Amino acid sequence: MLPPTVLAEFAALLGTERARVDADTLALYAQDETPGRCTPEAVLFPTSHAEVVGCVRLALEHKLPITPRGAGSGNVGGAQPTPGSVVLSFECMNRIVEFDPANRLIVVEPGVITQDIDRLARSAGLMYAPDPGSGAYSRIGGNLAMNAAGPRAVKYGVTRDHVLGLRAVDGSGRELRTGSRTSKYATGYDLTRLLIGSEGTLALITEATLRLVPAPERTVSLRVCYASDTAACTAVQRIMQQAVVPSALEFMDRRSIEAITEFGAAEGLPPGTEAVLMVEADGPAEDIPRQVAALENALRGDGLLELQTGFTPAEIQNLWTARKSLSHAVKKIAPLKLNEDVVVPVSRLAELVAAIDAMGTLHRLPIVSFGHAGNGNLHVNLMVHPDDEGEMARAEACLRELIETVLRLGGTLSGEHGIGNKKRKFILLEIEPDTLALMRDLKRVFDPQGILNPGKKLPD
Ligand SMILES: Cc1cc2nc3c(=O)[nH]c(=O)nc-3n(C[C@H](O)[C@H](O)[C@H](O)COP(=O)(O)OP(=O)(O)OC[C@H]3O[C@@H](n4cnc5c(N)ncnc54)[C@H](O)[C@@H]3O)c2cc1C
């Protein structure tokens, strides 16, 4: 716990209610969605940019590491406190600063809940396109720090593609403004793109100017069942080779279908289903039939068992039932999910899925894979019992084999969940030494004392 004199300085800045060291608060902020805990020295709740600057300056003076935190929904330990650190939670910086539909932008503080931004945008016929599955509770600051994404990324891109500018505080307490309010920017270095996805290791984001896009008039869903993983992956390739880009292209593998079946939620899937694609199209109402025809054409091929299209909200909801039950179904297999978030070029997806199947057999582990197939982004879930040492050792070996396979196929370690403290050990397998050295130099420029989220993102 912080020495009383240091706590008094934070309390003088924030007020005693927002500089907390009580046991309940410390326990609550000792973990995020990732297994593992570490009790912080204090939890700070600034309410303004100026208070964040003050917190960084006090942390520097007292050599205290800072663990930034949004909603704590990250699953790579990014918001898990570093030993000896103070957690700086952005929950109380949750104001919409400005909503400017005429210029298709919105200015928000980092603690705003992601879905609330989209909801407000839609009141003016616009939308905030990034749609992480955690959007109902994750905070935009966490999304920016992780470069979060969701199913719509295949058509609309990831968080980074929807940010015009940022306000931030670096590890020296310097106050930064990056980008501009305009949709074109070619003035300084693009620090906006650098800070997005930097996982709180370069600067604390205190405000973001986000780009909004017109909301589609209509959305339709297709559920497509195949007799094998390969048949579904080949269909993904066909979809991504033609001109109509779907607004979602989600894949569930054979083990996912087995899990849903065991969970009792596979009703409606035709017999023999071993893989499912969930596809969405959106746009002007008059263009939907053309898009659906093109997508259906590409989805048809060897191994197709059934193709259903939902036009009304009830039909769409019905088609997504099996997919939505998946996270609950997976929890029944084993108590712990080691969740990888790998990406390969779309043309290599079938090879990756086949390799994962073989790894499951070799290492005697249930592996459930699903995800954003249109981006080649698979969530590969190794289901394990943490008390079973033998199983955990097999899982560790399997994870390394998975990463090596992904890199051999031309892919990358993470598509959206980031690196945090869980995946740092694999960075050297992907990033070349000179490039990594430059990244370390950048870290020193932004954070010379190394107080911002140490132990995350880059290997020691
Ligand atoms: C059920 C579930 C579904 C999910 N689905 C998706 C998905 O579809 N797509 C996806 O991308 N992710 C998903 N995630 C992961 C997670 O929700 C995202 O990474 C999200 O962006 C984290 O937001 P958060 O507010 O919870 O941030 P936290 O977990 O609190 O923090 C995440 C990282 O951001 C840093 N940080 C937070 N705020 C700031 C700030 N203001 N300035 C600098 N650094 C900061 C933290 O230090 C940490 O490193 C899912 C998680 C769960 C549990």
The ligand as a Gaussian input file, in Angstrom:
#p B3LYP/6-31G(d) Opt

LIG

0 1
 C      -16.668000     -11.469000     -23.566000
 C      -15.564000     -10.659000     -24.207000
 C      -15.642000     -10.384000     -25.555000
 C      -14.625000      -9.660000     -26.174000
 N      -14.738000      -9.408000     -27.505000
 C      -13.803000      -8.670000     -28.119000
 C      -13.917000      -8.380000     -29.507000
 O      -14.862000      -8.775000     -30.180000
 N      -12.944000      -7.628000     -30.061000
 C      -11.889000      -7.150000     -29.345000
 O      -11.046000      -6.447000     -29.913000
 N      -11.745000      -7.432000     -28.032000
 C      -12.670000      -8.159000     -27.399000
 N      -12.532000      -8.441000     -26.065000
 C      -11.365000      -7.951000     -25.330000
 C      -11.569000      -6.561000     -24.639000
 O      -12.930000      -6.318000     -24.371000
 C      -10.999000      -5.437000     -25.492000
 O       -9.583000      -5.531000     -25.509000
 C      -11.354000      -4.018000     -25.033000
 O      -10.842000      -3.109000     -25.971000
 C      -10.821000      -3.680000     -23.661000
 O      -11.474000      -2.517000     -23.203000
 P      -11.511000      -2.200000     -21.635000
 O      -12.183000      -0.880000     -21.471000
 O      -12.069000      -3.318000     -20.871000
 O       -9.954000      -2.021000     -21.359000
 P       -9.056000      -2.723000     -20.236000
 O       -9.135000      -4.191000     -20.326000
 O       -9.313000      -2.092000     -18.926000
 O       -7.624000      -2.241000     -20.754000
 C       -7.104000      -2.721000     -21.952000
 C       -5.730000      -2.091000     -22.190000
 O       -5.859000      -0.708000     -22.442000
 C       -5.083000       0.069000     -21.529000
 N       -5.853000       1.290000     -21.333000
 C       -7.140000       1.389000     -20.928000
 N       -7.535000       2.667000     -20.987000
 C       -6.486000       3.392000     -21.436000
 C       -6.280000       4.782000     -21.722000
 N       -7.240000       5.683000     -21.565000
 N       -5.060000       5.189000     -22.163000
 C       -4.071000       4.282000     -22.353000
 N       -4.217000       2.951000     -22.106000
 C       -5.406000       2.531000     -21.657000
 C       -4.905000      -0.842000     -20.334000
 O       -3.740000      -0.539000     -19.605000
 C       -4.798000      -2.209000     -20.995000
 O       -3.491000      -2.392000     -21.455000
 C      -13.514000      -9.189000     -25.422000
 C      -13.446000      -9.462000     -24.055000
 C      -14.452000     -10.184000     -23.447000
 C      -14.347000     -10.457000     -21.981000

